[in-house]
């Protein structure tokens, strides 16, 4: 896990086959101010790592009370824009979740979270969903 203020990069020890990854808040107190979440990897049988985010859908566990128009859709977090703003970012509750999911199985190698530089929060986990049990594993 590499944290350097604005972004947190996590390279999985071993690439994992999955249809979903998520950010899960484990904080008490202030909101997470998320600007972007992304994953890299490839289809199960590939030769090169690619960005997987464009093929993903993004869902928040709770509605952002300020931005997002009352929707759980957080596609603003997977648009490639890492700037803080109402059309590109979301507030995530301290115990909230943001889930990236794919219709097909992907081989995930890294997960990256971008937060606003105005007080990025610690106290979260990055998780991968099991293909066989649907349980989440913290990576």
Chimera marker file (.cmm) of the C-alpha trace (Angstrom):
<marker_set name="trace">
<marker id="1" x="0.000" y="0.000" z="0.000" r="1" g="1" b="0" radius="0.5"/>
<marker id="2" x="1.550" y="3.282" z="-1.099" r="1" g="1" b="0" radius="0.5"/>
<marker id="3" x="-0.015" y="6.492" z="0.188" r="1" g="1" b="0" radius="0.5"/>
<marker id="4" x="1.335" y="9.853" z="-0.891" r="1" g="1" b="0" radius="0.5"/>
<marker id="5" x="-1.293" y="12.392" z="0.044" r="1" g="1" b="0" radius="0.5"/>
<marker id="6" x="-3.480" y="12.600" z="-3.027" r="1" g="1" b="0" radius="0.5"/>
<marker id="7" x="-3.520" y="8.967" z="-4.077" r="1" g="1" b="0" radius="0.5"/>
<marker id="8" x="-3.260" y="5.504" z="-2.582" r="1" g="1" b="0" radius="0.5"/>
<marker id="9" x="-1.896" y="2.714" z="-4.770" r="1" g="1" b="0" radius="0.5"/>
<marker id="10" x="-2.217" y="-0.917" z="-3.816" r="1" g="1" b="0" radius="0.5"/>
<marker id="11" x="-0.611" y="-3.668" z="-5.847" r="1" g="1" b="0" radius="0.5"/>
<marker id="12" x="-2.124" y="-7.033" z="-5.014" r="1" g="1" b="0" radius="0.5"/>
<marker id="13" x="0.498" y="-9.598" z="-3.918" r="1" g="1" b="0" radius="0.5"/>
<marker id="14" x="-0.981" y="-11.950" z="-6.513" r="1" g="1" b="0" radius="0.5"/>
<marker id="15" x="-3.397" y="-10.804" z="-9.249" r="1" g="1" b="0" radius="0.5"/>
<marker id="16" x="-6.941" y="-11.909" z="-8.400" r="1" g="1" b="0" radius="0.5"/>
<marker id="17" x="-9.842" y="-12.994" z="-10.593" r="1" g="1" b="0" radius="0.5"/>
<marker id="18" x="-12.980" y="-11.094" z="-9.641" r="1" g="1" b="0" radius="0.5"/>
<marker id="19" x="-16.026" y="-9.243" z="-10.888" r="1" g="1" b="0" radius="0.5"/>
<marker id="20" x="-15.855" y="-6.521" z="-8.200" r="1" g="1" b="0" radius="0.5"/>
<marker id="21" x="-13.493" y="-4.507" z="-5.996" r="1" g="1" b="0" radius="0.5"/>
<marker id="22" x="-14.396" y="-1.947" z="-3.379" r="1" g="1" b="0" radius="0.5"/>
<marker id="23" x="-13.255" y="0.817" z="-1.083" r="1" g="1" b="0" radius="0.5"/>
<marker id="24" x="-14.690" y="0.421" z="2.422" r="1" g="1" b="0" radius="0.5"/>
<marker id="25" x="-14.446" y="3.231" z="4.945" r="1" g="1" b="0" radius="0.5"/>
<marker id="26" x="-13.373" y="2.254" z="8.452" r="1" g="1" b="0" radius="0.5"/>
<marker id="27" x="-13.126" y="5.767" z="9.859" r="1" g="1" b="0" radius="0.5"/>
<marker id="28" x="-15.011" y="7.729" z="12.442" r="1" g="1" b="0" radius="0.5"/>
<marker id="29" x="-15.414" y="11.394" z="11.866" r="1" g="1" b="0" radius="0.5"/>
<marker id="30" x="-15.014" y="13.238" z="8.600" r="1" g="1" b="0" radius="0.5"/>
<marker id="31" x="-16.119" y="12.231" z="5.106" r="1" g="1" b="0" radius="0.5"/>
<marker id="32" x="-13.856" y="10.683" z="2.529" r="1" g="1" b="0" radius="0.5"/>
<marker id="33" x="-13.577" y="13.167" z="-0.330" r="1" g="1" b="0" radius="0.5"/>
<marker id="34" x="-13.058" y="10.814" z="-3.249" r="1" g="1" b="0" radius="0.5"/>
<marker id="35" x="-11.988" y="12.087" z="-6.649" r="1" g="1" b="0" radius="0.5"/>
<marker id="36" x="-11.366" y="8.807" z="-8.469" r="1" g="1" b="0" radius="0.5"/>
<marker id="37" x="-11.114" y="5.042" z="-7.999" r="1" g="1" b="0" radius="0.5"/>
<marker id="38" x="-9.496" y="2.806" z="-10.573" r="1" g="1" b="0" radius="0.5"/>
<marker id="39" x="-8.146" y="-0.666" z="-11.149" r="1" g="1" b="0" radius="0.5"/>
<marker id="40" x="-5.638" y="-2.158" z="-13.535" r="1" g="1" b="0" radius="0.5"/>
<marker id="41" x="-5.280" y="-5.703" z="-14.783" r="1" g="1" b="0" radius="0.5"/>
<marker id="42" x="-6.756" y="-7.488" z="-17.767" r="1" g="1" b="0" radius="0.5"/>
<marker id="43" x="-9.096" y="-10.198" z="-18.934" r="1" g="1" b="0" radius="0.5"/>
<marker id="44" x="-8.221" y="-13.623" z="-17.470" r="1" g="1" b="0" radius="0.5"/>
<marker id="45" x="-6.067" y="-14.539" z="-20.487" r="1" g="1" b="0" radius="0.5"/>
<marker id="46" x="-3.993" y="-11.566" z="-21.551" r="1" g="1" b="0" radius="0.5"/>
<marker id="47" x="-0.443" y="-10.483" z="-22.192" r="1" g="1" b="0" radius="0.5"/>
<marker id="48" x="-0.479" y="-6.888" z="-20.931" r="1" g="1" b="0" radius="0.5"/>
<marker id="49" x="-1.921" y="-4.852" z="-18.076" r="1" g="1" b="0" radius="0.5"/>
<marker id="50" x="-4.579" y="-2.303" z="-19.015" r="1" g="1" b="0" radius="0.5"/>
<marker id="51" x="-6.904" y="0.070" z="-17.207" r="1" g="1" b="0" radius="0.5"/>
<marker id="52" x="-10.094" y="-1.747" z="-16.223" r="1" g="1" b="0" radius="0.5"/>
<marker id="53" x="-12.097" y="1.230" z="-15.053" r="1" g="1" b="0" radius="0.5"/>
<marker id="54" x="-13.703" y="2.171" z="-18.371" r="1" g="1" b="0" radius="0.5"/>
<marker id="55" x="-15.477" y="-1.204" z="-18.464" r="1" g="1" b="0" radius="0.5"/>
<marker id="56" x="-16.667" y="-0.928" z="-14.838" r="1" g="1" b="0" radius="0.5"/>
<marker id="57" x="-19.753" y="0.436" z="-13.175" r="1" g="1" b="0" radius="0.5"/>
<marker id="58" x="-19.483" y="2.359" z="-9.896" r="1" g="1" b="0" radius="0.5"/>
<marker id="59" x="-21.961" y="2.286" z="-7.006" r="1" g="1" b="0" radius="0.5"/>
<marker id="60" x="-21.916" y="3.978" z="-3.603" r="1" g="1" b="0" radius="0.5"/>
<marker id="61" x="-23.442" y="2.286" z="-0.551" r="1" g="1" b="0" radius="0.5"/>
<marker id="62" x="-25.089" y="5.536" z="0.533" r="1" g="1" b="0" radius="0.5"/>
<marker id="63" x="-26.206" y="8.610" z="-1.361" r="1" g="1" b="0" radius="0.5"/>
<marker id="64" x="-23.831" y="11.571" z="-1.325" r="1" g="1" b="0" radius="0.5"/>
<marker id="65" x="-25.922" y="14.241" z="0.429" r="1" g="1" b="0" radius="0.5"/>
<marker id="66" x="-24.168" y="17.105" z="-1.367" r="1" g="1" b="0" radius="0.5"/>
<marker id="67" x="-23.261" y="15.946" z="-4.873" r="1" g="1" b="0" radius="0.5"/>
<marker id="68" x="-24.543" y="13.265" z="-7.218" r="1" g="1" b="0" radius="0.5"/>
<marker id="69" x="-28.199" y="14.246" z="-7.464" r="1" g="1" b="0" radius="0.5"/>
<marker id="70" x="-29.441" y="11.702" z="-4.928" r="1" g="1" b="0" radius="0.5"/>
<marker id="71" x="-28.149" y="8.719" z="-6.902" r="1" g="1" b="0" radius="0.5"/>
<marker id="72" x="-25.999" y="5.791" z="-5.747" r="1" g="1" b="0" radius="0.5"/>
<marker id="73" x="-24.299" y="5.886" z="-9.162" r="1" g="1" b="0" radius="0.5"/>
<marker id="74" x="-20.749" y="7.143" z="-8.731" r="1" g="1" b="0" radius="0.5"/>
<marker id="75" x="-19.611" y="7.056" z="-12.353" r="1" g="1" b="0" radius="0.5"/>
<marker id="76" x="-18.056" y="10.487" z="-11.694" r="1" g="1" b="0" radius="0.5"/>
<marker id="77" x="-15.364" y="8.571" z="-9.787" r="1" g="1" b="0" radius="0.5"/>
<marker id="78" x="-14.342" y="6.546" z="-12.847" r="1" g="1" b="0" radius="0.5"/>
<marker id="79" x="-14.196" y="9.289" z="-15.479" r="1" g="1" b="0" radius="0.5"/>
<marker id="80" x="-10.408" y="9.749" z="-15.378" r="1" g="1" b="0" radius="0.5"/>
<marker id="81" x="-10.588" y="13.180" z="-13.708" r="1" g="1" b="0" radius="0.5"/>
<marker id="82" x="-8.735" y="13.413" z="-10.391" r="1" g="1" b="0" radius="0.5"/>
<marker id="83" x="-9.807" y="16.973" z="-9.589" r="1" g="1" b="0" radius="0.5"/>
<marker id="84" x="-12.104" y="17.821" z="-6.672" r="1" g="1" b="0" radius="0.5"/>
<marker id="85" x="-15.436" y="19.139" z="-7.937" r="1" g="1" b="0" radius="0.5"/>
<marker id="86" x="-19.175" y="18.499" z="-7.932" r="1" g="1" b="0" radius="0.5"/>
<marker id="87" x="-19.210" y="16.816" z="-11.351" r="1" g="1" b="0" radius="0.5"/>
<marker id="88" x="-16.055" y="14.724" z="-10.819" r="1" g="1" b="0" radius="0.5"/>
<marker id="89" x="-16.037" y="13.719" z="-7.144" r="1" g="1" b="0" radius="0.5"/>
<marker id="90" x="-18.164" y="12.291" z="-4.341" r="1" g="1" b="0" radius="0.5"/>
<marker id="91" x="-18.419" y="12.534" z="-0.591" r="1" g="1" b="0" radius="0.5"/>
<marker id="92" x="-18.297" y="9.053" z="0.946" r="1" g="1" b="0" radius="0.5"/>
<marker id="93" x="-19.507" y="8.422" z="4.489" r="1" g="1" b="0" radius="0.5"/>
<marker id="94" x="-16.787" y="7.449" z="7.006" r="1" g="1" b="0" radius="0.5"/>
<marker id="95" x="-18.178" y="3.886" z="6.991" r="1" g="1" b="0" radius="0.5"/>
<marker id="96" x="-19.359" y="3.995" z="3.365" r="1" g="1" b="0" radius="0.5"/>
<marker id="97" x="-18.400" y="1.842" z="0.412" r="1" g="1" b="0" radius="0.5"/>
<marker id="98" x="-17.632" y="2.478" z="-3.246" r="1" g="1" b="0" radius="0.5"/>
<marker id="99" x="-17.815" y="-0.608" z="-5.455" r="1" g="1" b="0" radius="0.5"/>
<marker id="100" x="-16.429" y="-1.103" z="-8.953" r="1" g="1" b="0" radius="0.5"/>
<marker id="101" x="-18.029" y="-4.033" z="-10.746" r="1" g="1" b="0" radius="0.5"/>
<marker id="102" x="-17.654" y="-5.665" z="-14.140" r="1" g="1" b="0" radius="0.5"/>
<marker id="103" x="-20.033" y="-7.854" z="-16.127" r="1" g="1" b="0" radius="0.5"/>
<marker id="104" x="-17.133" y="-10.177" z="-17.000" r="1" g="1" b="0" radius="0.5"/>
<marker id="105" x="-14.394" y="-11.662" z="-14.835" r="1" g="1" b="0" radius="0.5"/>
<marker id="106" x="-11.243" y="-9.538" z="-14.649" r="1" g="1" b="0" radius="0.5"/>
<marker id="107" x="-7.740" y="-10.257" z="-13.384" r="1" g="1" b="0" radius="0.5"/>
<marker id="108" x="-7.101" y="-7.307" z="-11.040" r="1" g="1" b="0" radius="0.5"/>
<marker id="109" x="-3.506" y="-6.292" z="-10.306" r="1" g="1" b="0" radius="0.5"/>
<marker id="110" x="-3.784" y="-2.830" z="-8.707" r="1" g="1" b="0" radius="0.5"/>
<marker id="111" x="-6.425" y="-0.644" z="-7.083" r="1" g="1" b="0" radius="0.5"/>
<marker id="112" x="-5.941" y="3.131" z="-6.864" r="1" g="1" b="0" radius="0.5"/>
<marker id="113" x="-7.936" y="5.641" z="-4.806" r="1" g="1" b="0" radius="0.5"/>
<marker id="114" x="-7.620" y="9.413" z="-5.256" r="1" g="1" b="0" radius="0.5"/>
<marker id="115" x="-8.821" y="11.728" z="-2.499" r="1" g="1" b="0" radius="0.5"/>
<marker id="116" x="-8.953" y="15.490" z="-2.272" r="1" g="1" b="0" radius="0.5"/>
<marker id="117" x="-5.654" y="16.943" z="-1.117" r="1" g="1" b="0" radius="0.5"/>
<marker id="118" x="-7.701" y="19.014" z="1.331" r="1" g="1" b="0" radius="0.5"/>
<marker id="119" x="-7.492" y="16.512" z="4.171" r="1" g="1" b="0" radius="0.5"/>
<marker id="120" x="-7.221" y="13.025" z="2.665" r="1" g="1" b="0" radius="0.5"/>
<marker id="121" x="-8.435" y="10.423" z="5.121" r="1" g="1" b="0" radius="0.5"/>
<marker id="122" x="-6.842" y="7.225" z="6.316" r="1" g="1" b="0" radius="0.5"/>
<marker id="123" x="-8.905" y="4.435" z="7.823" r="1" g="1" b="0" radius="0.5"/>
<marker id="124" x="-10.178" y="2.466" z="4.855" r="1" g="1" b="0" radius="0.5"/>
<marker id="125" x="-9.744" y="-0.945" z="3.296" r="1" g="1" b="0" radius="0.5"/>
<marker id="126" x="-9.502" y="-2.076" z="-0.309" r="1" g="1" b="0" radius="0.5"/>
<marker id="127" x="-11.321" y="-5.346" z="-0.936" r="1" g="1" b="0" radius="0.5"/>
<marker id="128" x="-11.802" y="-7.924" z="-3.685" r="1" g="1" b="0" radius="0.5"/>
<marker id="129" x="-14.926" y="-10.069" z="-4.023" r="1" g="1" b="0" radius="0.5"/>
<marker id="130" x="-14.544" y="-13.848" z="-4.292" r="1" g="1" b="0" radius="0.5"/>
<marker id="131" x="-15.892" y="-15.389" z="-7.482" r="1" g="1" b="0" radius="0.5"/>
<marker id="132" x="-16.983" y="-18.552" z="-5.668" r="1" g="1" b="0" radius="0.5"/>
<marker id="133" x="-18.439" y="-17.307" z="-2.367" r="1" g="1" b="0" radius="0.5"/>
<marker id="134" x="-19.200" y="-13.616" z="-3.072" r="1" g="1" b="0" radius="0.5"/>
<marker id="135" x="-17.420" y="-12.778" z="0.215" r="1" g="1" b="0" radius="0.5"/>
<marker id="136" x="-15.085" y="-9.778" z="0.357" r="1" g="1" b="0" radius="0.5"/>
<marker id="137" x="-11.379" y="-10.134" z="1.158" r="1" g="1" b="0" radius="0.5"/>
<marker id="138" x="-9.288" y="-7.204" z="2.346" r="1" g="1" b="0" radius="0.5"/>
<marker id="139" x="-6.149" y="-6.942" z="0.240" r="1" g="1" b="0" radius="0.5"/>
<link id1="1" id2="2" r="1" g="1" b="0" radius="0.2"/>
<link id1="2" id2="3" r="1" g="1" b="0" radius="0.2"/>
<link id1="3" id2="4" r="1" g="1" b="0" radius="0.2"/>
<link id1="4" id2="5" r="1" g="1" b="0" radius="0.2"/>
<link id1="5" id2="6" r="1" g="1" b="0" radius="0.2"/>
<link id1="6" id2="7" r="1" g="1" b="0" radius="0.2"/>
<link id1="7" id2="8" r="1" g="1" b="0" radius="0.2"/>
<link id1="8" id2="9" r="1" g="1" b="0" radius="0.2"/>
<link id1="9" id2="10" r="1" g="1" b="0" radius="0.2"/>
<link id1="10" id2="11" r="1" g="1" b="0" radius="0.2"/>
<link id1="11" id2="12" r="1" g="1" b="0" radius="0.2"/>
<link id1="12" id2="13" r="1" g="1" b="0" radius="0.2"/>
<link id1="13" id2="14" r="1" g="1" b="0" radius="0.2"/>
<link id1="14" id2="15" r="1" g="1" b="0" radius="0.2"/>
<link id1="15" id2="16" r="1" g="1" b="0" radius="0.2"/>
<link id1="16" id2="17" r="1" g="1" b="0" radius="0.2"/>
<link id1="17" id2="18" r="1" g="1" b="0" radius="0.2"/>
<link id1="18" id2="19" r="1" g="1" b="0" radius="0.2"/>
<link id1="19" id2="20" r="1" g="1" b="0" radius="0.2"/>
<link id1="20" id2="21" r="1" g="1" b="0" radius="0.2"/>
<link id1="21" id2="22" r="1" g="1" b="0" radius="0.2"/>
<link id1="22" id2="23" r="1" g="1" b="0" radius="0.2"/>
<link id1="23" id2="24" r="1" g="1" b="0" radius="0.2"/>
<link id1="24" id2="25" r="1" g="1" b="0" radius="0.2"/>
<link id1="25" id2="26" r="1" g="1" b="0" radius="0.2"/>
<link id1="26" id2="27" r="1" g="1" b="0" radius="0.2"/>
<link id1="27" id2="28" r="1" g="1" b="0" radius="0.2"/>
<link id1="28" id2="29" r="1" g="1" b="0" radius="0.2"/>
<link id1="29" id2="30" r="1" g="1" b="0" radius="0.2"/>
<link id1="30" id2="31" r="1" g="1" b="0" radius="0.2"/>
<link id1="31" id2="32" r="1" g="1" b="0" radius="0.2"/>
<link id1="32" id2="33" r="1" g="1" b="0" radius="0.2"/>
<link id1="33" id2="34" r="1" g="1" b="0" radius="0.2"/>
<link id1="34" id2="35" r="1" g="1" b="0" radius="0.2"/>
<link id1="35" id2="36" r="1" g="1" b="0" radius="0.2"/>
<link id1="36" id2="37" r="1" g="1" b="0" radius="0.2"/>
<link id1="37" id2="38" r="1" g="1" b="0" radius="0.2"/>
<link id1="38" id2="39" r="1" g="1" b="0" radius="0.2"/>
<link id1="39" id2="40" r="1" g="1" b="0" radius="0.2"/>
<link id1="40" id2="41" r="1" g="1" b="0" radius="0.2"/>
<link id1="41" id2="42" r="1" g="1" b="0" radius="0.2"/>
<link id1="42" id2="43" r="1" g="1" b="0" radius="0.2"/>
<link id1="43" id2="44" r="1" g="1" b="0" radius="0.2"/>
<link id1="44" id2="45" r="1" g="1" b="0" radius="0.2"/>
<link id1="45" id2="46" r="1" g="1" b="0" radius="0.2"/>
<link id1="46" id2="47" r="1" g="1" b="0" radius="0.2"/>
<link id1="47" id2="48" r="1" g="1" b="0" radius="0.2"/>
<link id1="48" id2="49" r="1" g="1" b="0" radius="0.2"/>
<link id1="49" id2="50" r="1" g="1" b="0" radius="0.2"/>
<link id1="50" id2="51" r="1" g="1" b="0" radius="0.2"/>
<link id1="51" id2="52" r="1" g="1" b="0" radius="0.2"/>
<link id1="52" id2="53" r="1" g="1" b="0" radius="0.2"/>
<link id1="53" id2="54" r="1" g="1" b="0" radius="0.2"/>
<link id1="54" id2="55" r="1" g="1" b="0" radius="0.2"/>
<link id1="55" id2="56" r="1" g="1" b="0" radius="0.2"/>
<link id1="56" id2="57" r="1" g="1" b="0" radius="0.2"/>
<link id1="57" id2="58" r="1" g="1" b="0" radius="0.2"/>
<link id1="58" id2="59" r="1" g="1" b="0" radius="0.2"/>
<link id1="59" id2="60" r="1" g="1" b="0" radius="0.2"/>
<link id1="60" id2="61" r="1" g="1" b="0" radius="0.2"/>
<link id1="61" id2="62" r="1" g="1" b="0" radius="0.2"/>
<link id1="62" id2="63" r="1" g="1" b="0" radius="0.2"/>
<link id1="63" id2="64" r="1" g="1" b="0" radius="0.2"/>
<link id1="64" id2="65" r="1" g="1" b="0" radius="0.2"/>
<link id1="65" id2="66" r="1" g="1" b="0" radius="0.2"/>
<link id1="66" id2="67" r="1" g="1" b="0" radius="0.2"/>
<link id1="67" id2="68" r="1" g="1" b="0" radius="0.2"/>
<link id1="68" id2="69" r="1" g="1" b="0" radius="0.2"/>
<link id1="69" id2="70" r="1" g="1" b="0" radius="0.2"/>
<link id1="70" id2="71" r="1" g="1" b="0" radius="0.2"/>
<link id1="71" id2="72" r="1" g="1" b="0" radius="0.2"/>
<link id1="72" id2="73" r="1" g="1" b="0" radius="0.2"/>
<link id1="73" id2="74" r="1" g="1" b="0" radius="0.2"/>
<link id1="74" id2="75" r="1" g="1" b="0" radius="0.2"/>
<link id1="75" id2="76" r="1" g="1" b="0" radius="0.2"/>
<link id1="76" id2="77" r="1" g="1" b="0" radius="0.2"/>
<link id1="77" id2="78" r="1" g="1" b="0" radius="0.2"/>
<link id1="78" id2="79" r="1" g="1" b="0" radius="0.2"/>
<link id1="79" id2="80" r="1" g="1" b="0" radius="0.2"/>
<link id1="80" id2="81" r="1" g="1" b="0" radius="0.2"/>
<link id1="81" id2="82" r="1" g="1" b="0" radius="0.2"/>
<link id1="82" id2="83" r="1" g="1" b="0" radius="0.2"/>
<link id1="83" id2="84" r="1" g="1" b="0" radius="0.2"/>
<link id1="84" id2="85" r="1" g="1" b="0" radius="0.2"/>
<link id1="85" id2="86" r="1" g="1" b="0" radius="0.2"/>
<link id1="86" id2="87" r="1" g="1" b="0" radius="0.2"/>
<link id1="87" id2="88" r="1" g="1" b="0" radius="0.2"/>
<link id1="88" id2="89" r="1" g="1" b="0" radius="0.2"/>
<link id1="89" id2="90" r="1" g="1" b="0" radius="0.2"/>
<link id1="90" id2="91" r="1" g="1" b="0" radius="0.2"/>
<link id1="91" id2="92" r="1" g="1" b="0" radius="0.2"/>
<link id1="92" id2="93" r="1" g="1" b="0" radius="0.2"/>
<link id1="93" id2="94" r="1" g="1" b="0" radius="0.2"/>
<link id1="94" id2="95" r="1" g="1" b="0" radius="0.2"/>
<link id1="95" id2="96" r="1" g="1" b="0" radius="0.2"/>
<link id1="96" id2="97" r="1" g="1" b="0" radius="0.2"/>
<link id1="97" id2="98" r="1" g="1" b="0" radius="0.2"/>
<link id1="98" id2="99" r="1" g="1" b="0" radius="0.2"/>
<link id1="99" id2="100" r="1" g="1" b="0" radius="0.2"/>
<link id1="100" id2="101" r="1" g="1" b="0" radius="0.2"/>
<link id1="101" id2="102" r="1" g="1" b="0" radius="0.2"/>
<link id1="102" id2="103" r="1" g="1" b="0" radius="0.2"/>
<link id1="103" id2="104" r="1" g="1" b="0" radius="0.2"/>
<link id1="104" id2="105" r="1" g="1" b="0" radius="0.2"/>
<link id1="105" id2="106" r="1" g="1" b="0" radius="0.2"/>
<link id1="106" id2="107" r="1" g="1" b="0" radius="0.2"/>
<link id1="107" id2="108" r="1" g="1" b="0" radius="0.2"/>
<link id1="108" id2="109" r="1" g="1" b="0" radius="0.2"/>
<link id1="109" id2="110" r="1" g="1" b="0" radius="0.2"/>
<link id1="110" id2="111" r="1" g="1" b="0" radius="0.2"/>
<link id1="111" id2="112" r="1" g="1" b="0" radius="0.2"/>
<link id1="112" id2="113" r="1" g="1" b="0" radius="0.2"/>
<link id1="113" id2="114" r="1" g="1" b="0" radius="0.2"/>
<link id1="114" id2="115" r="1" g="1" b="0" radius="0.2"/>
<link id1="115" id2="116" r="1" g="1" b="0" radius="0.2"/>
<link id1="116" id2="117" r="1" g="1" b="0" radius="0.2"/>
<link id1="117" id2="118" r="1" g="1" b="0" radius="0.2"/>
<link id1="118" id2="119" r="1" g="1" b="0" radius="0.2"/>
<link id1="119" id2="120" r="1" g="1" b="0" radius="0.2"/>
<link id1="120" id2="121" r="1" g="1" b="0" radius="0.2"/>
<link id1="121" id2="122" r="1" g="1" b="0" radius="0.2"/>
<link id1="122" id2="123" r="1" g="1" b="0" radius="0.2"/>
<link id1="123" id2="124" r="1" g="1" b="0" radius="0.2"/>
<link id1="124" id2="125" r="1" g="1" b="0" radius="0.2"/>
<link id1="125" id2="126" r="1" g="1" b="0" radius="0.2"/>
<link id1="126" id2="127" r="1" g="1" b="0" radius="0.2"/>
<link id1="127" id2="128" r="1" g="1" b="0" radius="0.2"/>
<link id1="128" id2="129" r="1" g="1" b="0" radius="0.2"/>
<link id1="129" id2="130" r="1" g="1" b="0" radius="0.2"/>
<link id1="130" id2="131" r="1" g="1" b="0" radius="0.2"/>
<link id1="131" id2="132" r="1" g="1" b="0" radius="0.2"/>
<link id1="132" id2="133" r="1" g="1" b="0" radius="0.2"/>
<link id1="133" id2="134" r="1" g="1" b="0" radius="0.2"/>
<link id1="134" id2="135" r="1" g="1" b="0" radius="0.2"/>
<link id1="135" id2="136" r="1" g="1" b="0" radius="0.2"/>
<link id1="136" id2="137" r="1" g="1" b="0" radius="0.2"/>
<link id1="137" id2="138" r="1" g="1" b="0" radius="0.2"/>
<link id1="138" id2="139" r="1" g="1" b="0" radius="0.2"/>
</marker_set>
